[in-house]
Amino acid sequence: MPVAELRTERLLLRQWRDEDLVPFAALNSDPEVMRYFAAPLTREQSDALANRAQATIAQRGWGLWAVEITSNGSFIGFVGIAEPPFDAHFTPALEVGWRLARAHWGHGYATEAALAAVAFGFHQLALDELVSFTAAVNERSKMVMKRIGMSHDPADDFDHPVVRGTLRRHVLFRLSRGTWREQAGRPGPG
């Protein structure tokens, strides 16, 4: 299957490259980036995550894309669509997710790239719904979810099956294709 690349005004969502591994390991070892995860990743864990993302994109044509700033070619993290690897009341599902290096927070990149991933999911993949979730205390990610048009119903909140401690409680946000279409005045099916 051909690998999809997504372009936005400032970003390129693309297949992973070997030169992405070092900056990806740096962001995955940053305690602030990984604040709402169980722990920062080791270099081996980070490389394994990038390799899985690369293999999924090679197989399906889409997934968790590497993201670069088009004006300077800087790798800043990943954004894309993935299947949650656990069972919960909302699975099976496809999730839009992101993780960016801290130096690139606050510039709207996560929202910009996530909107491109959402459009891809509803147009090219003809999905009926996308979800996103995060630890209940992760305000930054919840704001991105709201900015891309997702809605939150507290009845959907859940205890993440593989997370322990204070981060276990997660919020779930949803976006249907119909709602997405209405929000932007998009016409008919697709």
N, C-alpha and C positions, 0 to 999 in steps of 0.2 A: 504494500500500500504506500502511495506517495506520502511523504512527510509534509504536513501542513505547517506553514509559517504564517504567523499573524503579524501585521504591521499596524501600528497606531501612529498618532502624530509624532510621538517621541521615542517609541519603543519597537523592538523586534522580539517576538516570541519565536524561538527557533529550537532546533535539535541541539543537544549538548555537544560540547567539544572538549578535548583533553585539557585545553588551557582554562576551562571553567573550574576544574577540580580544586585548585589552590584557593581561589577567592571563595568558592562554595564552602570549603572546609573552614575558612576563616569566619564566615558568617555563622556557620553551624556551631562553632566553638565560642561564639560571643554570648556571654551569660544573659545579656539584655535581649538579644534576638530570641534566645531559647528560654526566656523567662516563663512562658506558659507551657513548656514541655517538661517532661520528666527530668531531663538533664541535657547539657550540651552534648554534641556528638563528637566522637573521636574522629580522626582522619579516616580510619577504615570504615566507620559507620557512614560518614559523609560521602565517601567515594562509592560505597555500596548503594546509597540512596540515589546518587546521580546516575550510576550504572543502570539501576532499575528503571529510572525515569527515561533514560536514553533507549533502553530495550523496549519499553512500552510504546514510545513514540515510533520506533522503527517498525514495530509489529502493527500498530493500529493507525499510525499517521498522526496521532494526537496524544496528549497526556499532560504531564507537568513540564512545560517548556522552560528552557533557559531564557532569561530575559536580559537584553542588552539595550543600552541607550544608543540610539542610532547616530547621534551627533558625534560620539567619541568611541563607540564600540565597547564601552565598559560593561562587563557582566555585573548584574546587580542582584541576582537571585532567581527564583522560579515563580511562575504563575501558570495555572492550568486546571485541567479537569482530571479527576482520579476517582477510583472506586474506594470507598472506605474499607480497610482490611479487617473489619470486625462486624459482628452481628449486633444490631440495635433495632428499635421499633421502626426506624425509617429506612432500613436497608432491605434489599439492595437499592442502591442509589448512586448517582454521580455527584461528586462534590467539586465546587470551584474553590481553589485554595491558592495560597501565596506564602512566600517567605522571602523577604528582601534584607539585604545588608543594611545595618543601622544608618550608615552614612547617606542612604537614599530614602530614608523615611521622611515624611512631611512634604513630598514634592508631588503627590498625587499619582505616583507610578503604580502602586498596587491597585488603585481604583481604575486607572486607565487600562492596565493590562487585564484586570479581571473582567471589565466590560467587554473587551475583545474576546476573551475566553467564553463568556456567557453567550455572546452573539454567535460564535462558532458552534457552541453546543446546541442552540436552538435552530440555527440555519442548517449547518452542514450535517449535524448528527440527528436533527429532528427530535430532540429530547422534549419530553413533556414538562420536566421539572429539573432544576438543579438545587442542591442544598449546599450549605456551608455551616461549619460549626467550630466552636472554640471554647476554651475554658471560660466560665461565666464571668471571671474577673478581667478578661482581656478586652478592655474598652477600645483599643485601637482597631483590632480586627472587627469588632462589632460595628464600628463606624464605617469601615469599608463595606461591610455587608449591607448596611443601610444605604450607602451612597450608590451601590450598584442595583438598588431597587428591591432587595430582599426584605421579607417581613418575618417577624418573630412572634411565635405563639408560645407563651410560657408552658403550655401543656405539652409541648414537644421537647422541653429540656430533659436531659438524661445524665445519668452517671456513666462516664466513659468506661467501657469494660477493661481497658488496659492501662488506665491511669489511676494512681493511688494518691491519697492525701488531699490537700486543699484544692488541687487543680482538677479533681475528678468530676465535679459538676460542670456540665457543658450546656451551652445554649445552641439551639438549632435554628437556622434561618432557612427560608425556602423562597424560591422564585419559580413560578409557572411560566410556560411559554406565553400563555394568554395574557398574564399580567405584564410580562416583559413587553409584549407587543403594544398593549394599551398605554404603558408608561411613555413610550416614545412615539406613539401614533403610527406604529408600523401596520401596514396592511396585511390582510388575510393570512392563510396558512404559510408556515415556513419561517 
